[in-house]
């Protein structure tokens, strides 16, 4: 099929790579280059980098609402547009240009977790499974008809990064399957149940500040959901410490941990720093000081000693 691909971050690259092997990519839409890194130099998106490496035409309009952008897309004569984490709004005029419409790869089992951060919100909520939905796009926020869905379990140690990587692969194979079914006229659109919808709001850095008054299980989910961005943080002796990995203590899992004041260190060993929470305790296993690298607790403690009775800032 003649396809326009629209995507920007690494999540979308897996799908673009898969489609490139089986279909004709007439153009790749991706967001304009953005400043990145310490030097804030303009950097190409992961999708643009892949497209250029494989000789694909790249278009980077700042908006798809202009007549110029819409004329350029219409001139491509695509049968379908595949969208994966593009980041720009597709107006009605663009949605109607491809003969088969615009198909979106969404990283949740719609209608659950419509919005910008479905992977992280699923982990935060304690969901045991998520998945990929191939959706026929409309003008709403992830409200289009469902064409295909595939589930993926959320493991106890999954972070946003590991779940992202799993779903990127599933999304690529799922889109290939959807296009095969589309060519065979075997796709049956299914309306979403709007009453069952939930919103996956964009992540804010302020969310990542640990509130030790919360349940240890909830904080552990936050640590996994905010890895690799924005990364959970707590202040210790006036210094902001990033927490990359943490698990509820063995006592918490057994339900017999008395703990202490939220934020108080109750145990320290080479395996981690155990901190009392509002309910249960959390063992901090991989930590990072400002300007340093993420380190296992044993190495972190060599540079920043922590003792039983010390306090991480509460709330």
Secondary structure, DSSP 8 states (H G I E B T S, - for coil): -EEEEEE-SHHHHHHHHHHHHHSEEEEEE----EEETTTTEEE--HHHHHHHHTT--EE--S-S-SHHHHHHHHTT--SEEEEES--S---HHHHTTSTT-EEEEESS-TTTTEES-HHHHHHHTT-SEEEEEEEE--SSSS-SEEEEEEEEE--TT--HHHHHHHHHHHHHHHHHHHHHHHHTT----B---GGG--EE----GGGGB--TTSBHHHHHHHHHHTTTTT-EEEEETTEEEEEEEEEE-HHHHHT-----STTBEEEEETTEEEEE-SBSEEEEEEEE-TTS--EEHHHHHHHS---TT-BB---
